[in-house]
Amino acid sequence: MLTNKSTNYALTIPVLGPVPAGSVITSVNYSWNLSTLPSGLTVSLCHDTTATCVNVTSSKNGSVSNFNGLDANKKFIYVFRVSGSGSIFPVAYGMSDQVIVNYN
């Protein structure tokens, strides 16, 4: 739930199932959705920490190659942020978020 502007809201997407050691990412498919899209919204998809991210604001679903070659046995994080100050109205609720990682 996004309630305040200028606040980072992080949603962690854990690794599900066993991923063999040494596996590397070959592609990442993602989707995200909110109940409303506040003006000033930015959405980033990050690998393991918020230091390695790609901006996915312009497309609620797609495929990215930015993480290719990175460790496939790490979580992903969505970071939602609305620029400005004050409260977000109406409040934006998370609807559905998904990350599918292909790896070798």
Buried (B, 14 or more C-beta within 10 A) or exposed (E): EBEEBEEEBEEEBEBEEEBEEEBEBBEBEBBBEBEEEBEEBBBBBBBBEEEBBBEBEEEBEEEBEBBEEBBBBBEBBBBBBBEEEEEBEEBBEBEEBEBEBEBE
